[in-house]
Amino acid sequence: MLTAIKPKSRQIISATRTDEGMVFKSEHEMIRLQVKTPQIMRVTVTPLESFSLKERPGVICDDLNDKYDLSEVADSYVITTGAMTVRLNRHTGAISYESGDGEKLLAEDPYTPRTFEEFETYRLADGKQKTRTIQTADGKKEVIEEPLKISTGKSYHIRMSLNLSDEALYGFGQHEQIVGSLRGRTVYIHQANRQIAVPMVVSTKGYGILIDTYSPMIFRDDEKGTSVYVEADSELDYYIMTGGMNQVIRNYRLLTGKAVMLPKWAFGYIQSQERYETQEEILKTAKKSREFGIGTDCIVLDWISWVEGEWGQKSYDPDRFPTPDKMIEKLHEEHIRFMISLWPTMDEQTSDHREFAERDLVLPASNVYNALSGEARELYWSQLEKGHFAYGTDAWWCDSSEPFTPEWNHIERPEPSRLFEEYCQEAGLRMPYEYCNAFPLYHAMGIYENQRACMERESLESPEYKEKRVCNLTRSAYTGQQRYGTIMWSGDTAASWETLRAQVTAGLHFSASGLPYWTMDIGAFFVKQGEMWYWNGRYDDTVDDKAYCELFVRWYQLGCFLPVFRGHGTDFRRELWNFKDEFYDALLKANRLRYKLMPYIYSEAGKVWLDDASMIRWLSFDYVSDRNTWDITDQYMFGDSLMVCPVLKPMYYDEDGVQIKHPDTKRSVYFPKGCDWYDLYTGVRFKGGSTVDVTAGLDEIPVFVKEGSVIPMCEAALSTDELGEVTFHSFGDGECHYRYYTDAGDGYGYEKDEYTVRDL
């Protein structure tokens, strides 16, 4: 007969209060509880004899709070902070959390709260690996054929099992599917082209969890229970934050750093496409935008600024871009900034790559620089400074910042579980396995820190030098990346109404993960149908298909009410004048609306930095007591005062381009309880708690103002540099209030209190 092997006991055998918090030991594990603030508790659990000292770049707050009460009650140790009560079961080590008023928030499974499974990690062996280079729409990729591996030591697969109650969950980064609450879902939390991993989740019960790991994860909530699985780490390290949903975001920023201010121009319209090929083409596009009266603050040069065949080289092809400094100077004269596409990959034949290879700063079996190395980040910037920043470039587009996307190596779309495994293998053999999700954080860190250091040097040498805020449009993110002037976007999407609907929830989940600046490729990146699974747009005739034109207009209107407003894509030219008649008129109207609202938009951005606010958020963040808001996926708050209700289904043409004979130009809007609402354009009042069908013609996006609000506005302009006088519009019968933020619009004077806040 088989003999059962007894597991290690979870019975707590010692409890010690130290300068580093409370430490509890059992045969199974060691648990440390640290009070960071009354609303934030850090929990670290390890099966080892000591806690890890490894680098954790996301969380930067080292503060500890020793003002808490510790007691023993029945079978538990109880820590009370005033805002939170934490109970640790002495028999099982399971932890539960309550709010300051005693409401149950969250509990680990009472019998098996955590498991650790040891396994061996590997990296690619030194020397030549057998690889092949493939060309994808996402750039050139090095694919390993037969990996030669060597051991790098031990790590743990970790699982934390949870007991949840009646609540909705949001966050864990950006998801490609249309997803409301994450309850009942399996979420694979790893980087991909259309997916962003952030290990942070927020509950309608008013708490949040930040798992401080840099490994891929899986969240699972199904009939078998709820768990968070960490692929590889030496310990489980997480933070419980309380205080309400918006306060959880503030607590996240307290732990991981404030979101810096973007330059004001970054909130204007950014014109991009795949791709502008010459200096002359860029200048003509800028001139034509002015002639058409289209507000434009930035134009983007996508890939292949370099000489043909020198992929990723940080330089210009002199035949196509003979005088980049003059090109940028002319754009600046038109109040248009310049952004350029950068890649972490460099062809082995380029001088940039050779510099990295000579210093062993390239990730193995790839042409990707090792962003996890400080030396490599400095070298990357030195090339960037010489090849681009010296010409006056204003902003960066750090594309492919994952930088491994194995899903793009397939013709058919992989299953999510297979993709998770492939990502762990591809990234884990090239980077430290426990840091597979961290590349975009380090990449952004290098751009931000080195640009700011460069600007400090230049200002010392030239006192009249005008510094620029770092502005980095990048495709992936991780914990704390809001510190580095980054804007994320939803990747290379494909055109369909379903994709458009998914953009709303993608942005809202991302914002709920604590990072405020997000955008998308207006109209989708891929519009036509291609062979590969990702090139699956439905509109081969592009602008000659009125069905697509209608979809593009609705996409553009949604973009008008996102933190960053940006058009981009392939398959046809993306300038607005390529659209005709009523479609062009609707696009121009939305463009002008964006600039009319710029005083409000920039003021709300100021609150992101000053108050740790979010620019876009689920309705439940502000109206959690109204249960109807928990699963609304097609309305959201834009700043403190505006509720945006985009049109997400066709009204005039079906997807085959056939005109709908009797178009229904209404959309249903739910008005959350707690206040009344006013139509932004007409001032018509709607009662909170009601559902109303409102008019939403082709040139209309329904937007409503919360009662008691003041909205600062101005006349439309061609750029944020040219905005006129601000007027303030009140909505409500009683007192109306607004906190209006202004600053210089660029530079870092705001960090030295060089800003103005007016309480209106």
C-alpha positions in Angstrom: 0.0 0.0 0.0 1.3 3.5 -0.8 2.2 5.7 2.0 1.1 9.3 2.1 3.9 11.9 2.4 2.8 14.5 4.8 3.2 18.1 3.7 5.1 20.6 5.7 3.0 22.1 8.4 1.6 25.6 8.0 1.2 26.0 11.7 2.9 29.2 12.9 5.7 28.3 15.3 7.1 31.8 15.9 6.0 35.4 15.6 8.5 38.3 15.8 8.0 42.0 15.6 11.0 43.6 13.9 12.1 46.9 12.4 11.1 45.3 9.0 7.6 44.4 10.1 6.0 41.2 11.6 7.7 37.9 10.6 5.9 34.6 11.1 7.5 31.2 10.6 6.1 27.7 9.9 7.7 24.6 8.5 6.1 25.4 5.2 7.1 29.1 4.7 8.1 32.4 6.2 5.6 35.3 6.1 6.4 39.0 6.5 3.7 41.7 7.0 4.8 45.3 6.5 2.5 48.3 7.1 3.4 50.9 4.4 0.6 53.2 5.3 -2.7 52.6 7.1 -4.2 51.8 3.7 -1.3 49.7 2.3 -0.1 46.3 3.6 2.9 44.5 2.0 2.8 40.7 2.3 5.9 38.7 1.4 6.0 34.9 1.6 8.9 32.6 0.9 9.7 28.9 1.3 13.3 29.8 1.9 15.2 30.8 5.0 15.4 34.5 4.1 13.7 37.0 2.0 15.0 38.0 -1.4 17.1 41.1 -2.0 16.8 41.0 -5.8 16.1 44.1 -7.8 12.4 45.2 -7.9 12.3 48.2 -10.1 8.6 48.8 -10.1 8.0 49.7 -6.5 10.1 52.6 -5.2 8.4 53.4 -1.9 10.6 52.2 1.0 8.6 53.8 3.8 7.4 51.7 6.7 4.8 52.6 9.3 5.2 51.2 12.7 2.0 52.7 14.1 -0.2 49.6 14.1 -1.7 47.3 16.8 -0.8 43.7 17.0 -2.9 41.2 19.1 -3.8 37.6 19.3 -7.5 36.7 19.0 -8.7 33.1 19.2 -6.8 31.3 16.4 -5.4 34.4 14.7 -2.8 37.2 14.8 -4.5 40.5 14.2 -2.9 43.6 12.8 -5.0 46.8 12.9 -3.9 50.0 11.2 -7.0 52.1 11.6 -7.9 51.8 7.9 -7.4 48.0 7.6 -7.5 44.9 9.7 -5.4 41.9 8.7 -5.9 38.5 10.2 -3.4 35.7 9.9 -4.6 32.2 10.9 -2.1 30.6 13.3 -2.9 27.0 12.0 -2.8 27.5 8.2 -1.1 30.8 7.6 -4.1 32.0 5.6 -4.6 35.8 5.6 -7.8 37.8 5.4 -8.4 41.5 5.1 -11.1 43.8 6.4 -11.8 47.5 5.9 -11.4 49.9 8.8 -15.1 49.6 9.6 -15.0 45.8 9.7 -16.3 44.9 6.2 -14.7 41.8 4.7 -12.6 42.6 1.7 -10.6 39.6 0.7 -9.4 36.3 2.0 -6.9 33.7 1.0 -8.1 30.1 0.8 -8.3 29.0 4.4 -6.7 25.6 3.9 -4.2 26.0 1.0 -3.6 29.8 0.7 -0.3 29.5 -1.2 1.8 26.8 -2.9 5.4 26.8 -4.1 6.7 24.3 -6.6 10.5 24.4 -7.2 11.8 24.0 -10.7 15.0 24.6 -12.7 15.5 27.6 -14.9 17.7 27.8 -18.0 19.2 30.3 -20.4 20.6 29.9 -23.9 24.1 28.6 -23.9 26.9 30.8 -25.0 27.9 30.4 -28.6 26.1 30.2 -31.9 22.4 29.1 -31.6 20.6 27.7 -34.6 18.1 30.4 -35.5 16.2 31.6 -38.5 15.1 35.2 -39.4 11.6 35.8 -40.4 9.9 38.9 -41.7 6.6 39.8 -40.1 4.4 42.9 -40.2 5.9 43.5 -36.7 9.5 43.7 -38.0 12.2 41.0 -38.4 12.2 38.3 -35.8 14.9 35.8 -34.8 13.3 32.4 -34.1 15.3 29.7 -32.3 15.2 26.3 -34.1 17.0 24.0 -31.5 17.8 25.8 -28.3 21.0 24.8 -26.5 20.4 25.5 -22.8 22.3 25.6 -19.6 20.9 25.8 -16.1 20.7 29.1 -14.2 19.4 27.8 -10.9 16.1 27.3 -9.1 12.9 29.2 -9.0 9.3 28.6 -8.0 6.0 28.3 -9.6 3.7 30.1 -7.1 0.0 30.0 -6.7 -2.1 32.1 -4.3 -5.7 30.9 -3.9 -8.4 33.4 -3.0 -11.9 33.5 -1.8 -13.8 36.4 -3.4 -17.3 37.7 -2.7 -19.9 39.6 -4.7 -17.6 42.1 -6.5 -16.3 43.1 -9.9 -12.6 43.2 -10.8 -10.8 45.4 -13.3 -7.2 45.7 -14.4 -4.3 43.3 -15.0 -3.2 45.4 -18.0 -4.7 45.6 -21.5 -6.8 42.8 -22.9 -7.6 42.2 -26.6 -11.1 40.8 -26.0 -14.3 42.7 -25.0 -14.1 42.1 -21.3 -16.1 43.8 -18.5 -15.4 42.5 -15.0 -12.7 39.9 -14.8 -14.9 37.6 -12.7 -15.4 34.3 -14.3 -12.3 34.8 -16.6 -8.9 33.4 -17.2 -6.4 36.2 -17.9 -2.9 35.4 -19.2 -0.7 38.2 -18.0 2.3 38.5 -20.3 3.4 40.9 -23.0 2.3 40.6 -26.6 1.7 42.8 -29.5 -2.0 43.5 -28.6 -1.7 42.7 -24.9 -0.1 44.6 -22.1 0.8 42.9 -18.8 0.4 44.8 -15.5 0.1 42.8 -12.3 -2.5 45.1 -10.7 -6.2 44.6 -10.1 -8.9 46.7 -8.5 -12.2 45.5 -6.9 -15.6 47.2 -6.5 -15.2 46.4 -2.8 -12.7 49.2 -2.6 -9.4 47.3 -2.5 -6.6 46.5 -5.0 -3.8 44.0 -5.3 -0.4 44.8 -6.8 1.7 41.6 -7.2 5.4 42.8 -7.2 6.7 40.2 -9.6 8.3 40.6 -13.0 7.3 37.2 -14.2 4.3 36.2 -16.4 1.2 35.4 -14.4 -2.2 33.8 -14.8 -5.4 35.0 -13.1 -8.1 32.3 -13.0 -11.6 32.7 -11.7 -13.9 29.7 -12.5 -15.9 26.9 -10.9 -12.7 25.5 -9.4 -12.0 28.7 -7.5 -9.9 31.9 -7.8 -6.2 32.0 -8.0 -3.2 34.1 -9.1 -0.4 32.0 -10.5 3.2 33.4 -10.9 5.3 31.5 -13.4 8.7 32.1 -11.8 9.8 33.9 -8.6 11.7 33.2 -5.4 8.9 34.5 -3.3 5.3 35.8 -3.4 5.4 39.6 -2.8 2.2 41.6 -3.0 0.5 44.7 -1.7 -3.1 45.1 -0.5 -4.4 48.6 -0.9 -7.7 49.9 0.5 -9.7 53.2 0.6 -12.0 52.9 -2.5 -11.3 52.4 -6.1 -9.9 55.8 -7.0 -7.9 55.8 -3.8 -6.4 52.5 -4.7 -4.9 54.1 -7.8 -3.4 56.9 -5.6 -1.9 54.2 -3.4 -0.5 52.4 -6.4 1.2 55.7 -7.5 2.5 56.2 -3.9 4.2 52.8 -4.2 5.4 53.0 -7.7 5.8 56.7 -8.4 3.9 59.6 -9.8 2.8 59.8 -13.4 4.9 62.6 -14.9 3.3 65.3 -17.1 3.3 64.9 -20.8 3.9 68.0 -22.9 0.7 69.9 -23.7 1.1 69.2 -27.5 0.9 65.5 -26.8 -2.9 66.0 -26.1 -3.5 67.4 -29.5 -3.9 65.3 -32.7 -1.0 63.1 -33.6 -0.9 62.3 -37.4 0.8 59.0 -38.2 0.6 56.2 -40.8 2.7 53.3 -42.1 4.6 55.1 -43.4 6.0 58.5 -44.5 9.0 57.7 -46.8 10.7 61.1 -47.4 11.4 64.4 -45.8 9.4 66.1 -48.6 6.4 63.9 -47.9 6.3 64.8 -44.2 6.6 68.5 -44.9 3.8 68.4 -47.6 1.5 66.5 -45.2 2.1 69.2 -42.5 1.4 72.0 -44.9 -1.7 70.3 -46.2 -3.1 69.8 -42.7 -2.8 73.5 -42.2 -4.5 74.3 -45.5 -7.4 72.0 -44.6 -7.7 73.5 -41.2 -7.1 70.2 -39.4 -5.8 70.6 -35.9 -2.4 68.8 -35.7 0.2 68.9 -33.0 2.6 66.1 -34.1 3.6 64.1 -37.2 5.2 60.7 -36.9 7.9 59.0 -38.9 7.3 55.3 -38.7 9.9 52.6 -39.4 12.7 52.7 -42.0 14.1 56.2 -41.5 17.4 54.4 -41.9 19.1 53.2 -45.1 17.4 50.2 -46.6 18.7 47.0 -45.1 20.0 48.6 -41.9 17.0 47.7 -39.7 16.9 49.6 -36.4 19.9 51.8 -37.1 19.4 55.2 -35.3 20.1 57.3 -38.3 18.6 58.8 -41.5 18.9 57.7 -45.1 20.6 60.8 -46.6 18.8 60.3 -49.9 15.3 60.4 -48.4 16.0 62.7 -45.4 18.9 64.9 -46.5 18.4 67.6 -43.8 16.4 66.2 -40.9 17.3 69.2 -38.7 15.8 71.6 -41.3 12.7 69.4 -41.6 12.1 69.5 -37.9 12.7 73.2 -37.8 10.1 73.8 -40.5 7.6 71.6 -38.6 8.2 73.6 -35.5 7.5 76.8 -37.4 4.1 75.4 -38.1 3.6 74.5 -34.4 3.9 70.8 -35.2 6.2 68.5 -33.2 8.1 65.5 -34.6 8.1 61.9 -33.3 10.2 59.1 -34.7 9.9 55.3 -34.5 12.7 53.4 -32.6 13.2 49.7 -32.2 15.1 47.6 -29.7 16.2 45.4 -32.6 19.2 46.2 -34.8 20.4 44.3 -37.8 23.7 42.6 -37.2 25.2 44.5 -40.2 24.6 47.9 -38.6 27.2 49.9 -36.7 24.7 50.3 -33.9 24.5 46.6 -33.4 28.2 46.1 -33.6 28.7 48.5 -30.7 26.3 46.5 -28.6 27.8 43.1 -29.7 31.4 44.2 -28.9 30.4 44.9 -25.3 28.2 41.8 -25.0 25.0 43.9 -24.6 22.7 41.9 -26.9 20.2 39.4 -25.7 21.3 35.9 -26.8 20.1 34.5 -30.2 18.5 37.8 -31.0 19.3 41.2 -32.4 17.7 42.9 -29.4 19.7 45.0 -27.0 19.7 44.0 -23.3 17.6 46.8 -21.8 17.9 45.2 -18.4 21.5 46.4 -18.3 22.2 50.0 -17.3 25.3 50.0 -19.5 23.2 48.9 -22.5 20.5 51.6 -21.8 23.2 54.3 -21.7 24.7 53.1 -25.0 21.2 53.0 -26.6 20.7 56.6 -25.6 24.1 57.7 -26.8 23.2 56.4 -30.2 19.8 58.0 -30.0 21.1 61.3 -28.9 23.6 61.5 -31.8 21.3 60.1 -34.5 18.0 61.8 -33.6 17.8 64.0 -30.5 20.6 66.3 -31.7 18.4 67.2 -34.7 15.6 68.5 -32.5 13.3 65.4 -32.3 10.5 66.0 -29.8 9.3 62.5 -29.0 9.9 58.8 -29.4 7.8 55.9 -30.6 9.4 52.9 -29.0 7.8 50.2 -31.0 8.0 46.5 -30.3 9.0 47.0 -26.7 8.0 43.5 -25.7 10.2 42.6 -27.7 9.4 38.9 -28.3 6.0 38.2 -29.9 5.9 34.5 -30.8 2.2 34.7 -31.7 3.3 36.6 -34.9 5.3 33.6 -36.0 2.1 31.6 -36.7 -0.3 31.7 -39.7 -3.2 30.6 -37.4 -3.8 32.3 -34.1 -2.4 30.3 -31.1 -4.6 29.3 -28.2 -4.0 31.6 -25.2 -2.5 28.8 -23.1 -0.1 27.9 -25.8 0.8 31.5 -26.4 1.6 31.8 -22.7 3.9 28.8 -22.8 5.6 30.1 -26.0 6.1 33.5 -24.6 7.7 32.1 -21.4 10.0 30.0 -23.4 11.0 32.7 -26.0 11.6 35.4 -23.5 12.7 33.2 -20.6 15.7 31.7 -22.5 16.9 35.2 -23.5 16.2 37.2 -20.3 16.4 36.1 -16.7 13.3 33.9 -16.3 11.9 35.8 -13.4 12.0 39.1 -15.4 10.2 38.0 -18.6 7.6 40.8 -18.3 10.0 43.6 -17.4 11.7 44.5 -20.7 9.4 47.5 -21.5 9.9 49.0 -18.1 13.7 49.0 -18.3 13.5 50.2 -22.0 11.3 53.2 -21.0 13.5 53.8 -17.9 16.6 54.2 -20.1 15.0 56.6 -22.5 13.6 58.8 -19.7 16.5 58.9 -17.3 19.1 59.4 -20.0 17.1 62.1 -21.9 16.7 64.0 -18.6 20.4 63.7 -17.8 21.2 64.9 -21.3 18.9 67.9 -21.0 20.5 68.8 -17.7 24.0 68.8 -19.3 22.8 70.9 -22.2 21.1 73.5 -20.0 24.4 73.9 -18.1 26.2 74.5 -21.3 23.5 76.6 -22.8 21.4 78.4 -20.2 18.9 79.5 -22.8 18.3 75.9 -23.7 14.6 74.9 -23.5 14.1 71.5 -22.0 11.5 69.1 -23.4 9.3 66.7 -21.4 10.0 63.1 -22.3 7.2 61.7 -24.4 7.5 58.1 -25.3 4.7 56.2 -27.2 5.4 52.6 -26.5 3.6 49.3 -27.0 4.1 47.6 -23.7 4.3 48.6 -20.0 4.9 47.2 -16.6 4.7 48.3 -12.9 5.7 51.9 -12.4 6.2 52.8 -16.0 4.0 55.9 -15.5 7.2 57.5 -14.0 8.8 57.6 -17.4 6.6 59.8 -19.7 5.1 56.8 -21.5 1.9 56.5 -23.6 0.8 53.0 -24.4 -1.4 51.8 -27.2 -3.4 48.8 -28.1 -1.1 47.4 -30.7 -1.6 46.4 -34.3 -5.4 45.8 -34.4 -7.5 44.8 -37.3 -10.6 46.7 -38.6 -14.0 45.5 -37.4 -16.8 46.8 -35.2 -15.9 44.1 -32.7 -12.4 45.4 -32.5 -13.7 49.0 -32.0 -15.9 47.8 -29.1 -12.9 46.0 -27.6 -10.9 49.3 -27.6 -13.1 50.8 -24.9 -12.6 47.9 -22.5 -8.9 47.6 -23.3 -8.3 51.2 -22.4 -10.4 51.0 -19.2 -8.7 47.9 -17.9 -5.3 49.4 -18.6 -6.2 52.6 -16.8 -7.5 50.5 -13.8 -4.1 49.0 -13.7 -2.7 52.4 -12.5 -1.1 53.8 -15.7 -3.0 56.8 -17.1 -1.9 57.5 -20.7 -3.4 55.2 -23.4 -4.4 55.4 -27.0 -5.0 53.3 -30.1 -4.5 53.2 -33.9 -7.7 55.0 -35.0 -9.3 53.0 -37.8 -7.2 49.9 -36.8 -3.7 49.2 -38.1 -4.8 46.5 -40.6 -7.8 47.3 -42.7 -7.6 44.7 -45.5 -7.7 40.9 -45.3 -4.3 39.2 -45.4 -3.0 35.6 -45.1 -1.7 35.8 -41.5 -4.2 35.6 -38.6 -3.5 39.1 -37.4 -3.9 40.8 -40.8 -7.6 40.3 -40.7 -9.3 43.5 -41.5 -12.7 43.3 -43.2 -12.5 46.2 -45.7 -10.4 45.6 -48.8 -11.7 48.8 -50.5 -10.7 51.0 -47.5 -11.9 54.6 -48.1 -13.9 53.6 -51.1 -16.1 51.4 -48.8 -18.6 53.6 -47.1 -19.0 50.9 -44.4 -15.4 51.4 -43.5 -15.7 55.1 -43.6 -18.5 55.0 -41.1 -16.4 52.7 -38.8 -13.4 55.0 -39.1 -15.6 58.1 -38.1 -16.8 56.3 -35.0 -13.2 55.2 -34.2 -12.0 58.8 -34.6 -14.8 60.1 -32.3 -13.7 57.6 -29.6 -10.1 58.7 -30.0 -11.2 62.3 -29.5 -12.1 61.3 -25.9 -9.0 59.3 -25.0 -6.0 60.7 -23.1 -4.0 60.7 -26.3 -5.6 61.3 -29.8 -3.7 59.5 -32.6 -4.3 58.1 -36.0 -2.2 55.4 -37.5 -2.3 52.3 -39.7 -1.4 50.6 -43.0 -3.3 49.6 -46.1 -4.3 53.2 -47.1 -3.2 56.7 -46.3 -4.6 58.0 -43.0 -4.8 61.8 -43.5 -8.4 63.0 -43.0 -8.7 64.5 -46.4 -8.7 61.0 -47.9 -12.3 60.7 -46.7 -15.1 62.4 -48.6 -18.3 64.3 -48.1 -20.2 63.6 -44.8 -17.4 61.4 -43.5 -14.8 64.2 -43.8 -17.2 66.7 -42.3 -17.8 64.4 -39.3 -14.0 63.9 -38.8 -13.2 67.6 -39.0 -16.0 68.3 -36.5 -14.5 65.8 -34.0 -11.0 67.2 -34.5 -12.2 70.7 -33.7 -14.1 69.4 -30.7 -10.9 68.0 -29.3 -9.2 71.4 -29.5 -12.3 73.2 -28.0 -12.0 70.9 -25.0 -8.2 71.2 -24.7 -8.4 73.4 -21.5 -10.4 70.7 -19.8 -8.3 67.9 -21.2 -5.0 69.4 -20.1 -6.4 70.4 -16.7 -7.5 66.8 -16.2 -3.9 65.7 -17.2 -2.7 68.0 -14.5 -4.8 66.1 -11.9 -3.1 62.9 -13.0 0.2 64.3 -11.8 -1.0 66.5 -9.0 -3.8 64.2 -7.5 -2.8 60.8 -8.9 -6.0 60.7 -10.8 -7.0 58.7 -13.9 -8.1 60.4 -17.2 -10.4 57.5 -18.3 -12.1 55.1 -15.9 -14.9 52.6 -15.5 -18.2 54.2 -14.4 -18.0 52.0 -11.3 -14.9 53.9 -10.1 -17.1 56.9 -9.4 -20.5 55.3 -8.9 -19.7 52.0 -7.3 -22.9 52.0 -5.1 -24.9 51.9 -8.4 -24.7 48.2 -9.2 -25.8 48.9 -12.8 -22.5 50.5 -13.6 -20.4 47.4 -12.8 -20.7 45.8 -16.2 -21.2 48.7 -18.5 -18.5 48.3 -21.2 -19.6 51.1 -23.7 -19.6 54.2 -21.5 -16.8 55.7 -19.3 -15.7 58.7 -17.5 -13.3 61.1 -19.2 -11.8 63.1 -16.4 -13.9 64.1 -13.4 -16.9 65.6 -15.3 -17.5 64.0 -18.7 -19.3 60.7 -19.4 -18.5 59.5 -22.9 -20.9 57.2 -24.8 -19.3 56.2 -28.1 -21.2 54.7 -31.0 -20.0 51.2 -31.4 -22.3 49.6 -34.0 -23.1 50.5 -37.6 -26.1 52.8 -38.2 -25.8 53.6 -41.9 -24.0 50.8 -43.7 -23.6 47.2 -42.8 -20.3 45.4 -42.9 -20.8 44.4 -46.6 -21.1 48.1 -47.5 -24.9 47.9 -48.1 -26.7 51.0 -47.1 -29.2 50.5 -44.3 -32.6 51.7 -45.6 -34.0 52.9 -42.2 -31.0 53.8 -40.1 -31.5 53.9 -36.3 -29.4 56.9 -35.2 -30.1 56.5 -31.5 -28.0 54.8 -28.9 -29.1 53.8 -25.4 -27.3 55.6 -22.5 -27.5 54.7 -18.8 -27.2 57.7 -16.5 -25.6 56.6 -13.2 -27.5 57.3 -9.9 -26.2 60.0 -7.6 -26.6 63.1 -9.7 -28.3 64.4 -12.9 -26.5 64.7 -16.2 -26.4 67.3 -19.0 -25.9 67.0 -22.7 -22.5 68.7 -23.4 -23.8 70.3 -26.6 -27.4 71.2 -25.8 -27.5 71.4 -22.0 -30.6 69.0 -21.9 -30.9 67.4 -18.5 -31.2 63.7 -17.8 -32.1 62.1 -14.5 -29.6 59.9 -12.8 -30.7 56.2 -12.7 -32.6 56.5 -16.0 -31.9 54.8 -19.4 -32.6 57.0 -22.5 -32.2 56.6 -26.2 -30.2 59.6 -27.4 -29.5 60.9 -30.8 -26.1 59.9 -32.3 -26.0 60.9 -35.9 -22.8 60.3 -37.9 -21.2 63.6 -36.7 -22.3 63.1 -33.1 -20.7 61.3 -30.2 -22.9 61.5 -27.1 -21.1 63.1 -24.2 -22.7 64.2 -20.9 -21.6 66.4 -18.1 -22.0 65.5 -14.4 -24.3 67.9 -12.5 -22.4 70.6 -10.7 -19.5 70.7 -13.1 -17.6 73.5 -14.8 -16.0 72.7 -18.2 -13.3 75.0 -19.4 -13.3 75.4 -23.2 -11.9 77.6 -26.0 -12.3 78.1 -29.7 -10.9 75.4 -32.0 -7.3 75.9 -33.1 -4.8 74.4 -35.4 -2.5 73.4 -32.5 -2.2 73.6 -28.7 0.3 76.4 -29.2 -2.5 78.6 -30.8 -5.3 78.1 -28.3 -7.3 81.3 -27.5 -9.1 82.6 -24.5 -10.6 80.1 -22.1 -14.3 80.3 -21.1 -15.9 78.4 -18.3 -19.3 76.6 -18.8 -21.3 75.5 -15.8 -23.8 72.6 -15.8 -26.4 72.5 -13.0 -29.0 74.6 -11.1 -27.0 75.0 -7.9 -23.3 75.6 -7.2 -20.8 74.3 -9.8 -17.2 73.6 -9.0 -13.9 72.9 -10.9 -10.3 72.7 -10.1 -8.5 74.2 -13.1 -4.8 73.4 -13.6 -2.4 75.2 -15.9 1.4 75.2 -16.4 3.9 76.1 -19.0 3.0 73.2 -21.2 6.5 71.8 -21.5 9.6 71.5 -19.4 9.8 70.4 -15.8 9.0 73.6 -14.0 5.8 72.0 -12.7 8.1 69.7 -10.5 9.2 73.0 -8.8 5.7 74.2 -8.2 5.6 76.3 -11.3 1.9 75.7 -12.0 -1.4 77.3 -11.1 -4.5 75.7 -9.7 -7.7 77.8 -9.6 -10.7 76.6 -7.6 -13.7 77.9 -9.6 
